[in-house]
Amino acid sequence: MTDTTDWAELPMRVGLGQFMEPTEERLRFAKQLGVDDVLLNMYQYDRPEYEHMPDGEEMPLEGDGVWSAENLVALRERVEAAGLRLNAIENFPTSFYDDVMLGREGRDEQLANLKETIRNVGAAAIPVFGYHWAPAGVWRTGTETVRGGARVSAFDADAVDDALTHGREYTEAEMWDNYERFLRELLPVAEEAGVTMCLHPTDPPMPSLGGVAQIARDFDRFRRAMEIVPSDNHGLEFCLGCWSEMGEDVEEVIRYFGGRDEIVYVHFRDVEGTVPAFHETFVDEGNYDEYAVLSLLDEVGFDGMMIPDHTPHVEGDSDWEHRGRAFTVGYLRGMLRAYRAERGRDR
């Protein structure tokens, strides 16, 4: 089965993501929420013990640092069989490219594997691949409660253990050098394969975590990241929560990168506070005006997918916060419908 979706013809829309196992139950749940697009987060699928999904069916991504085109096609067709579109895959397993990020021995082999995987993503007609440049991943230092006692994650720099996570300190200059090599190697392959790659901010956007400099942490550094190797196949995995954590002017950021058509898709969430201390919250509470953000995204011509990112863990929720995500999907769909009605548009 070959995907025939004309992605350029689709409007700004709400999807569902941030889960790894595309079980029939989860895909059915997505469809019941009224979305047509999903994003799968595959950061763990690099080891044989992940070859089976919870419902016992085979998981069509497996190890050795490469995802095959055959298995990626099977993944897309599984999503399509549920009446959905596989809009994007997010996150190589860190073990696929930790040597690349840190410039260690093994980098060349990993780069070769990454190129093969990107070619296979394109061959499987999956249009977007999101990635991060944070070897230690997402950091949090605790939890807090928000509206009604819902639990959320929190970060406080004063509570961070400053032990080295990767054996030594890695300077910002090193991380930029490694990143530039990654882009120069991967972006030509992505262009040839018809895949758009997009960068997620560091979460939290601190100068350094575990001794590793974090380069995707503010407006100026993102601008540099987009300018190192200019490409129509490179942009932002626009995580509103991370930009809110930074304390940047969200309107300025959207106008700049949206005006350059570099916002590929949006993680729609928010936090209260900014680095060095913040906690996550519901999408309708936080640092920015969510309706103004949605309006501005439309104004700059964004026509991609918006998904709930991290959500509060509400009463009776599952391990992937399906109830919290359902609230966010409904809230975003309601805002989008109201926004279009105000302008006499149906899409």
SVG drawing of the C-alpha trace seen along z (x, -y; Angstrom):
<svg xmlns="http://www.w3.org/2000/svg" viewBox="-19 -39 56 51">
<polyline fill="none" stroke="black" stroke-width="0.4" points="0.0,0.0 1.4,-3.4 0.6,-6.6 -1.0,-9.2 -1.6,-12.0 -1.0,-15.4 0.4,-16.9 0.7,-20.4 -3.1,-20.5 -4.0,-19.9 -4.9,-22.7 -3.7,-23.5 -5.2,-20.6 -5.1,-18.8 -3.5,-15.4 -2.5,-13.0 1.0,-11.8 3.5,-11.1 3.0,-7.4 5.1,-4.5 2.8,-1.5 0.3,-1.9 -2.0,0.7 -5.5,1.0 -6.9,-0.4 -4.8,-3.6 -5.4,-4.2 -9.1,-3.6 -9.0,-6.1 -7.3,-8.7 -10.0,-8.3 -12.8,-8.6 -11.3,-12.0 -11.9,-13.3 -8.3,-13.5 -7.0,-12.2 -3.3,-12.5 -0.9,-10.8 2.7,-11.1 4.6,-8.1 7.4,-8.6 9.9,-5.8 12.7,-6.6 12.9,-3.1 12.6,-0.8 16.2,0.2 16.4,3.5 15.0,7.0 12.9,7.0 10.7,4.3 9.8,6.5 6.3,7.1 3.6,4.6 1.5,5.0 -1.4,6.7 1.0,9.4 1.3,8.2 4.7,7.6 6.1,4.2 7.5,3.3 10.6,1.5 13.6,3.3 17.3,3.0 20.8,2.7 20.6,-1.0 18.5,-0.9 14.7,-0.8 13.9,1.0 11.7,-0.4 9.6,2.8 8.9,2.4 8.2,-1.4 5.7,-0.7 4.0,1.9 3.9,-0.7 2.3,-3.3 -0.2,-0.8 -1.2,0.2 -2.0,-3.5 -3.9,-3.9 -6.0,-0.8 -7.4,-2.7 -8.5,-5.5 -5.6,-7.8 -2.5,-9.3 1.0,-8.8 2.1,-12.4 5.5,-12.0 7.9,-9.8 9.7,-11.5 13.0,-10.6 15.6,-8.1 16.6,-6.0 19.5,-7.8 21.6,-4.8 21.3,-5.2 23.2,-8.5 24.8,-9.2 28.3,-8.8 27.3,-11.3 26.0,-13.9 29.1,-13.5 31.7,-13.0 32.9,-9.7 34.3,-6.6 31.5,-4.9 30.2,-8.2 30.8,-7.2 29.0,-3.9 26.1,-5.6 26.0,-8.3 25.8,-5.6 22.9,-3.9 21.1,-7.2 21.3,-7.9 19.9,-4.5 17.0,-5.0 16.2,-8.4 16.1,-6.9 13.8,-4.2 11.5,-6.7 11.2,-8.4 10.7,-5.2 7.9,-4.4 6.2,-7.7 6.4,-9.1 7.0,-12.8 8.5,-14.1 11.1,-13.0 11.6,-14.9 14.8,-14.7 16.5,-16.3 20.1,-17.2 20.2,-16.4 22.1,-13.2 20.7,-13.1 17.1,-13.5 14.4,-15.4 15.2,-16.4 12.8,-16.9 13.5,-17.1 10.1,-16.3 6.3,-16.7 3.7,-19.2 -0.1,-19.3 -2.2,-21.8 -5.9,-22.2 -8.0,-19.7 -4.9,-17.8 -3.7,-16.7 0.0,-15.7 2.5,-17.4 6.3,-17.3 8.5,-20.1 12.1,-21.3 14.2,-23.3 17.8,-23.9 18.7,-24.1 17.7,-20.5 19.8,-19.2 22.5,-16.7 25.5,-18.1 27.2,-14.8 28.6,-14.1 26.3,-11.9 28.6,-11.1 32.0,-10.7 33.3,-14.2 32.2,-17.7 31.3,-18.5 31.6,-22.1 29.2,-24.2 31.8,-24.5 32.1,-20.7 28.4,-20.2 28.0,-22.7 30.8,-21.1 29.2,-17.7 25.8,-19.1 27.1,-20.8 28.6,-17.5 25.3,-15.7 23.4,-18.3 25.9,-18.2 25.7,-14.4 22.0,-14.0 20.2,-16.9 21.2,-16.0 19.9,-12.5 16.7,-13.9 16.3,-16.1 16.8,-13.3 14.4,-11.1 11.7,-13.7 11.8,-13.8 11.6,-16.9 13.7,-16.8 12.9,-19.0 14.7,-19.9 13.1,-19.8 14.3,-22.2 16.3,-21.0 14.0,-20.3 14.7,-22.1 16.5,-24.8 19.5,-25.0 23.0,-26.0 24.3,-22.6 22.9,-19.3 25.1,-16.6 28.1,-18.4 26.9,-18.4 26.3,-21.8 22.7,-22.2 22.7,-24.1 18.9,-24.0 17.9,-26.3 17.0,-29.8 16.0,-31.9 19.5,-32.8 20.8,-29.3 17.7,-28.0 18.3,-30.6 21.9,-29.4 20.8,-25.8 18.6,-26.6 21.3,-28.7 24.2,-26.3 23.0,-24.2 20.1,-26.0 17.5,-23.5 13.8,-23.4 13.8,-20.0 14.8,-21.3 12.8,-23.1 11.4,-23.3 9.6,-20.7 8.0,-23.6 7.5,-22.7 5.5,-25.6 6.2,-24.3 9.9,-24.5 9.7,-28.0 7.6,-28.9 10.2,-27.5 12.8,-29.7 11.0,-32.9 11.3,-33.9 8.8,-36.2 6.6,-33.5 5.0,-36.0 8.5,-37.0 9.6,-33.4 6.5,-32.4 6.7,-35.4 10.3,-34.8 10.3,-31.0 6.8,-30.9 7.5,-33.6 10.4,-31.5 8.1,-28.4 10.3,-26.6 7.6,-25.5 7.0,-21.9 4.6,-20.8 3.6,-21.9 3.7,-20.4 0.9,-22.4 1.5,-22.6 2.5,-25.2 4.2,-25.7 4.1,-28.1 7.4,-29.8 10.6,-29.8 14.1,-28.4 15.6,-27.9 12.3,-26.7 8.9,-25.8 6.2,-23.2 3.9,-21.9 0.2,-22.7 -3.0,-22.4 -3.0,-23.9 -5.5,-26.6 -3.3,-27.7 0.3,-28.9 2.6,-31.6 1.1,-32.4 -2.4,-33.1 -3.2,-29.8 -5.8,-31.4 -3.5,-34.2 -0.8,-31.6 -3.2,-29.6 -4.3,-32.8 -0.7,-33.8 0.2,-30.4 -2.6,-30.7 -1.5,-34.3 2.0,-33.3 0.7,-30.5 1.3,-27.4 -0.6,-24.5 0.8,-21.6 -0.3,-19.4 -0.7,-20.4 -0.5,-17.7 -0.8,-17.6 2.6,-17.1 3.1,-16.4 -0.2,-16.7 -1.3,-16.6 -2.0,-13.2 -5.7,-13.4 -8.0,-11.2 -8.2,-7.7 -5.5,-8.4 -3.3,-5.8 0.5,-5.7 0.4,-7.7 -2.1,-10.2 -4.8,-9.4 -7.4,-11.4 -5.2,-14.4 -4.4,-14.2 -8.1,-13.9 -8.8,-17.1 -6.1,-18.9 -7.3,-17.6 -10.8,-18.7 -9.6,-22.1 -7.5,-22.6 -10.3,-21.4 -12.7,-23.8 -10.3,-26.8 -9.6,-26.0 -13.3,-25.7 -14.1,-29.0 -11.2,-30.7 -12.4,-29.6 -16.0,-30.5 -14.9,-34.0 -13.4,-34.3 -16.1,-32.6 -13.9,-29.7 -14.5,-26.0 -10.8,-25.1"/>
</svg>
